[in-house]
Amino acid sequence: MSDSRPEQLILAEELVYNGKVEEALEIVMNFEKKGELTPKDQLSALLLKGNVYVYNQQMKDAVKVGELAYSMSQELGLVPESIDALSLMAQMWFLGNVDKALKLILEAEKLLNSLSDESSANISKLKYYLAYTKSCIYLSKSDINIALDLALEALTLGEKIKNNVMVGYALYQITLTYLMKGELDTALEYAMKSLKLAEELDFQVQIASTVWVIGRLYYLKGDLNRALEFCKKGLSIEKISDIIKVYTLSNLGFIYRDRGELDKALKYTKQSSKLAEGGINYMILIINKRNIGEIYRKKGEIKQAIKYFEQSLVLSEKIGSIITMIPPLLYLLLISLDTNSHEQAEQYFKRLENLFDQNKSTAVKQGYLLGKALMLKTSSRMADKAKAAGLLKQLVEPDIAYPPFYILSIVSLCALLLEELSIYNNPEIMDEINPYISRLLEIAENQRSYHWLAEVYILQAKLSLLTFEINKSQRFLIQAQQIAERYGLSQLAIRIAQENEEFQKKSAQWGKLKENDAPIAERMELARLDDQIEGMVKRSPILSTQVMVEKVTISKEKKICLVCRGEVLKFSYICKCGANYCENCARALIDLENVCWSCDLPIDSLKPTKPFEDQSKREMVDKKPKKKK
């Protein structure tokens, strides 16, 4: 069937297909200014303008145009145009109206099924709009597999129509679904395809979108330097849309927060929030408010932290999102317990309990049980602490659905076990703690949370001191240091260096404790183990990084450094036993002890090995009185 629309609109649509959306919009606007347009031509211009708004990520405008176009198409009795208009109206999912948007799409699908000519290009275009929008809706509802199937369907339709802008957006949507699935390498592959296509079209809006998601992927992969590079590149794009600017600034906030540069983190997250307050997207505003609260909490500015957690909570209540109410409530409960505001903590817990009564989903249940365990943990009664330990053990089962809850649950459980160890001086409790530490390491590595990985190695270093395993303790500190340095965690690297310096100063005291077989409570006090574990409880993330899965898929072909746990790139050392070391870690080990941590063979065969000397023994020998001649 030939296209009966005016030539100007056909030309404008061709420009849209080639990424020239602003030129297309100008043509449409000029066309609308002409007098004596037929109602059908007015409607065609309106629908094309609405779709340009979608491609330009101006969702509020797209929804308004869709509502007007739907009214006109109903009056004219035009079914395909009604479908197109419903698709535009469904962009309200972006503004938080997810359920209503899904109803509109399902209504559009019914109309589409009533059409007989399913082979035309126009029908394929409508199918694309519905598949793509439906994928966006299901992804926002965390129905990831459905979202992926629909995004792949949209990709096939875009390729069939030979519309590269449609193909680029479908690739972008596939990227987002794989990101949410935790398959970061696959997501990055699709993102690079989307970026290549956008750059070929010189479609600046789509380039900025893809650059943002690449930055997000590198952040989730733990490569903060590459993440920072792509975020800054995105902000330099002149035609970046407001929503992508919001996302990019928010991502910068996360990056600087993890690097320990809290003032910068606050600056960018507040910029993102201010821009998002224009009604761009409630969900990103909720996340931003929560992240600002977390940054203030890390800075020790508790009143400000409470203010922003409360704001996040109010916004979640406004859009009826129970799942996003849980993290701020847990943060507020923790703050109340830390400040001995037990009545306030009870109030926050009661709200958690009410949410659980409304919604029995796994994540809500885990949030409720975690809150209950945290309340019981602070009790002075041993019976309550035992109940807390029981709840926490339930929460650290392997099928945990929400990694941040998993981390806080394990750390809180370890804190209780260490308290028990201090009281009863029973070394067997260490055997119970060690498997939980291994789980913490596993989830930190799988989630590419290198800041957290380093924290766990610091904890292991201190735990090793309890059994006077000085060599192991030093190696754990080296691992923490190498991780912090590799991933740009400058503030953490300084703290680790201070930990190492403090250990060197206390080496003689460790020697005395070992000689006297001191009680474990004394060893814990010298190691400042309580400070580390309680600090980890306070630093435990409750804020999701958008990957709602237990494990992030890691490519089996990759070589992982035994020390810093990062991917081995370019120059490396591979021991005869198969252990891999990146160049920096290999050099660090050569300088320190020059032995493979897996098999004790020399790393550099031309240099002598220098196994760690037990400093405590050496200083004790030095202090023995010399025999008189």
Phi, psi and omega in degrees: 000131181286154181278117184270002181288158176301152184301323181300320181287324177296318178297317181298319180294323177298321178295321177300316180300335182256016175081007181267061190290325181291320176297319179297317181296322179297319179297315181297315180299317179294322179297319182294336181283346179293147178276164173057043174279143176288154178305323181291321178293322176300317180294318179299317179295320181296316181294320179295319178298318179299318180290329174297319178299321178297312180298330179273002178062035175258075192289325178300314180295321180298318181295316179299315178297319180299318180297316179294317181294323179295318179299317181292318182293327177292319179296323182274351180069034184258110185289309181303320180293325176297320179296315179300317181294319178298323178297321177294317179298327182291351176293357176295347174304326183294335183262008175105351181269067189290311184296317178296321179299319180296320177299319179296319180294318179296324176295319179295322179296322177298316178296320181296321180292341180278348181279141183271324184274086184269002185262349185289157180296326180296320178295318178299322179296317179295321178298321178298310181305316183290317180295316182295311182295320179296322177299316179300318181295312182293327177294321179292338177269003181066022171271078195291318183295320176297316180300320181293316179301318181291323178294321177294323176296317178298320179299314179299318180292319178298319178293324178296318180285342184064043178250104186291333176293316177298317179298317181298318179290325177296318177298321178297317179294322176297320176304312181297322181292318178292327175300314181292330177286345182088005179269077192291324180293319177295318178301318181294324177299313179293323179297319180294324176295317179297318180295318180299317181294317180297321179290324176297323179277347188056041181268095190298320180299316180288326176300313181297321180298314184289323178297320177301311185292329175295318176299320179295319180296317179295325176298313181292335177278356178087002180268082186293329180292316177292322178300316180297319180301313182288326177297315179294324176297317180298316181293340179279351181281121188298321186263025176299135180286160181300318183294320179291328175296319176301312180298318183293315178297321177297317179298321176299323177299316178296318182299309182292328175299314182291333177281352180085005179268078193290327179294318177293320179301317180295317181302309185287324180291323177292322176299317179298316181296317181300318180290323182288339181293351175285009179087020182295310183194117184295325186295317180291329177293320177299314180296317180298314180299320180293319180292322177298318177300318180293321179296315178297324178297318178294327180281351181083011179266082192292320180299317179293321179299314180300317181305313184282327174296321178295320179297318178299319180295316180298317179296320178297319178294324182298321180261005176069031182264095183296319185300326180273356174280335187295308183302312180296326177296320178293319177299314181295323177296315179299316179298318180298319179292320180296328183261014178060028176266073189292327178295318178296320178299320178299320180295317179294321179295323179299323178292322175299317180298318179296321178296320179295325177296329181276328189219116183262021180297161185302312183297319180293318178299316180294322177297318179295312181296323178295316177300318179297318179296319180295323177296313182292327183299328184275356180293151178277349182273133181295329180296321179291322178296323177295320177296319178300315179299320179297317179294318181295324177295325174298321185284342182260020173293156186298339185270021178304137186260348188227098187308319179301322176295323181300313183297309181297324179296313181295314181298318179295321178294317178298323178298318178294318180294323178291324175298318178295319179299318180295323183284313189262351176055036183256109183299340181296337179296330177299324179296332178281327182287318189305317178298327179290324177296319178298322178294320178300316179298318182297312183290325178296319180289318180295327179271002182055034178268083188288331174300315181290324178301316179296321178300319181292323178294325175298317178299316179297323178299317180289322178295324179296329178295331181297331179255015177060032176268079188296318181300312180298318181301315180295322179294321178296320178294323177298316179300314179299317180296315182295322177296312182300319181288320182296322187257019172069027181269072192297316181295320179293321179300321178295316180297321180294319178299321178293322177299316181294319179296320180295321178298317181299322180292330184263009187301323179294322179295323177296323178299318180293318179299320180292318181297322183269001184048054185298152176301153183299327180301321179292321178296318180297322180294317180293324180282352185052046183292324179299319180299317182293312185290319178292324175298322179292323176300315181290328182270356183300132180284132170251341182282122180288148174258025173081358176258098188269054180222163183285321184231146172265133182291129179245132181297128182292337183285346185284145175264127183250130180295133182295334185268297186270355176064017176265168179291136179276117181240151176053241184286139181203170173238127177245117180288162178299332181281353178102354180290138180254141175226135173288167185301314183297318182289322178300315179296319180298318181290324178299317180292327186274307183218342176059040174225147175290135182286347181267320186232357179070012174285153178297142175280313175252108185292344181273354181241153180287153174280149182226071181301148181305129176270136177292100185301326182295321179294316184299317183290328177293321178295317181299329186270357177292139181294139181281144178288139177282143178280000000 
